Amino acid sequence: MAITASLVKELRERTGSGMMECKKALVETDGDIDAAAELMRKSGAAKADKKAGRVAADGAIKIKVSEDGKSAVILEINSETDFVAKDDNFQAFADEVLDTVAQNKPESVDALAALSLANGQTVEEARQALIAKVGENIQVRRFEIMEAADTIAAYLHGARIGVLVDTSADAELARDIAMHVAAVNPKFVDQNSVPADFIASEKSILVAQAESSGKPAEIIEKMIQGRLDKLLAEVTLLGQPFVKDPEQKVAGLLSDAGASVTRFTRYEVGEGIEKKVEDFAAEVASQLNA
């Protein structure tokens, strides 16, 4: 069967793959477009399996806020390199996945993988096709759906850091708080939201440090409490000096405005992923010695 340009075009639209790859699949299946699409899905899955073990610690953070400002999605999708993260195919995939999360509100990444995109492919099929196209491991790592009683402030620092804040502050102050969270990276909203096990763990370290000083017990207790209070101020949003005015604490800023923060979420690309450090000189030397 003759492989026409319109047939190749139709397969490209269905699979999102390159022209030559589509033509090759059509030739192999004698122009059967359904068989060609299935062949390409299998090929994409095989390529994805081969790349699954490669570290994907780059990528992008995406955010979408509902029109009424009461619901938002933050999403992280990873690639191996910044080059691919900026690629139009990667960005289009990330945007489609973001829309799918916002529309369907899946409970987990696994549930998201089974959902269909606008082109009929599942998220997992589209991910595998993208891996085949760009030649890198691509991972839909995590997402969070935030629902707010008041309003949600969103801030993106490029595509590397994203923040959602559930707050009663006005638009300008809410954005400032979101920018502060992006820049300073607090762990908790206030001291009441700090988990007891976090406090116990940090206190045990402070006790060990203080006891080695050889000071009297009553002095040690004051040292421990003082250091713990300082630590809790450093890791809580309300206890931190405001990034745009270090003379004022965030708690005071919110109090002056009669506003509050219920919670926040901060994503940074690749945080917590162990990156492989490449020593290319050592690798070349090793190959030469072999």
N, C-alpha and C positions, 0 to 999 in steps of 0.2 A: 504493500500500500504506500502511495506517495505521502511523504511527510510535508504537509503544507505549512506555510507561515502562520495561518490562522489557527491550525491545530497546536503548534508550538506556543502561540500566544495564549490560547485557552488553558494549556497545561501550566504555563507560567503564572497566570492569574489564580489558578486553583492551588498551586503549591508554593508560590513565592520564590521559586528557584530560578537559576540563571538559564539563559536561552540555550546554550550548548548542552547543559545538563538535561534540559527538557527534550531537546532533539535526540540526544543519545538514548534516553529512556523510551521515546516513541519508536525509534528504530529497532530497539531490542524487543519491543512488544508488537511490532508490525502495525503501528498506528493505533493500537487500542488504548485510548486515553485513560480509561479506568485502570487498566492493568499497569500502564505507565506510572500513574499517580501512586498506586500501591507499591510498585517497585521502588519509587523514589522515597516513599515513607520508610520502607525497609532499609534502604541505603542510608537515609538520615539517621535512623535508630542505631545502625551499626557504627556510624561515625561518632554519634553521641556517646555510645558505650566506650569507644576507644579513648575519648577525651574526658570521660567522667572523673578520672583520677587526677586530672591536672588542676592545680590551684587557681580558682577564679576569685581574686581579691580586689579587682578593680570593678568598674561598673557605674551605676547611676542610682540616685535617689529620686523618686517621683512622688508628687503630692497632688491630690485632687480634693477640692472642698466643694460641698454642695452649695446651691444658689442661696439657700437660707442661712448658710454658715453654721449649721448645727451638726453636720456630719462631714467627716473627712477620711481620706485614705492616705497612708504613707507606705511606700513600697521600695524595696531594694532588690535590684536585679544585677547580678555580677557577670563580668567577663574577665578574661585573663589580662587584658591590656587596656590602657586608656584610649589607644587608637581605635579599637573595636567599640568601646563604650560611646565614642563620638560618632560612630558610623550610623548612617540614616536607617539601615535595616534594623540595627539594635534599638535605636530610639523609637522606631515605629512599633516594634514588638513590645517594648516597655510601656508605651502609651496605651496599646491595645489591652495589655494585661491590667494596667491601672484601671481602665474603664470597666473591664470585666469584674474586677474586685468591687468597684463602686456600685455596679448594677446588681451583682448577685450576692455580695457579702458572704463569701465562703468562710468556713470555720478554720481552715488550715491551708497550708501550701499544697498538701496532697489533694485536698478537695478542689482547690483552684486548678490544679493540673488537668483535671478531668472536664472542666468547663469549656464550652465552645466559644471561639472568637467569631467576629463578624464574617470571616471567610469560610466558616464551617469547620476549620481545624480546631482540635482541642488545644489548650495552652501547651500541653506536653508535645503534641505533634509539631506545633509551630516552633517550640524551643529546639527540637531535634532538627528541624529544617533550617533554622538559623545557624545552628552549629555547623551543619554541612556547608552552608553558604560562606560563613566568615572564618571557619577553620579554628575556632576557639571554643573552650568549654563555656557554656552559658548556664547560669543557675538563677532560678527565681528563689531568692533566699528567704525573704520574710516580708510580712506586711502587717499593718495594724489598722483597724477601723475604729475611729473615735467618734462617739456620739456625745453631744454636749447639751446641757440644759441652757447655758448662756450662749456663747459663741466660740468658734474655734479660730485662733490666729495661726497662720501658716507662714513659714519662712524657709526659703531655699537658698543656700550659699553655693551658687553654681549648681552643679549636680552632685556635689560631694557630701554635703550635710543638709539634712532636712529636719524641721521641727514643727510639731503641732502643739498648741497650748489651749487648754480649756480654761477660759477666763471670762470674768464679767467686766473687764476693762474696756475702754473705748478703743476704736480701731488703731489709733496712733500708738497708744500705750501698749496695747496687745502686741503689735508688731515689734515694738522695742523689747518687750519681754521675750518674745520668740527669738529675736536677734541675740539677746543676752544668753539664752539657753544654748544657742548654736555656738557662740564664742567661748563661753566659760565652762560649759558642760557640767552643770550640777547633777547630782545623782538622785536627789529627792526634793520634794516641794518644800517641806519644813521638818523640824525635829520630830513632830508627831508622826510623820510618815516614814521615819527611819526604822527599818526592821530591828527587832530586839537582838537577833543573832549578829547583825552587823555591828551594833554597839558593843555587844559582849566580846566579839572578836577583836575589835580595835582597842577596847579597854584592856584586854589581856596583854596586848603588845605594849601599851603604855605602862601597865603595872610592872612588867619585866624591865622596861627601860628605867623607870623611876627607882625600883628597888636596887638596881645596880649602882645608884648614886651614893648609897650609904647614908642618906639623910634620915632623920627621925620619922616614925610612922605617920605622925600628924601632918608633917610637912609633905610627905609622899602623897597622902590622900588629897591635899590641896593641889599638888602638882598634877596628879592624875585628872582631877575634875577640871582644872583649868585647861589642860591640853585637850581633853575630850570636848569641852565646850567650843574650843577653837576649831577642832576638827569638824564638828557638826555644823558649824557656821560655814566652813569651807565647802562642804558637800551638799548643802541645802540651798535651793534657789533663794528663799527669803532671807537667809543669813549672809548672802554674798553681797559685796559692794557692787552697785549697778555699773555695768561696763561703760556706759556713756557718762557717768558721774560717780567716780569711785568714792566721793565723800558721802554718798547716800546709799544706804542698804536698800535692796529690792523690797524688803518688807515695808520700809518707810515710804517708798515710792508708791506702792500699792495702797497703803493706808491713807496717804494724802489724797489719793484719787477715789477713795471709797470703793476700791476694787479688790478682787481676790483671784487666786489661781487654784483651780481644783486639781489639775494634773497636767503633765506634759509628756511628750514622747520625742526623743532625739535619735535619729539614725545618722550614722556616718559610714560611708562606703568602706567595706572591708574590715570594719572594727571587729576584733576578736578572731579573725581568720589568720592562721599562721602562714605567713608568706615564705616561700622558698627563696633563699638568698643564692643567686647565681654567681659563681666565681668562674667566669669564662676563661680566664688565663689558666686556672687549675684544670678546667675541663679539656682545653686544648692540649695542655702538657700531658694529661692522662691518656688522651687518644694517641699522642705521638709515642709515648712510652709503650703503649699496647701494640 
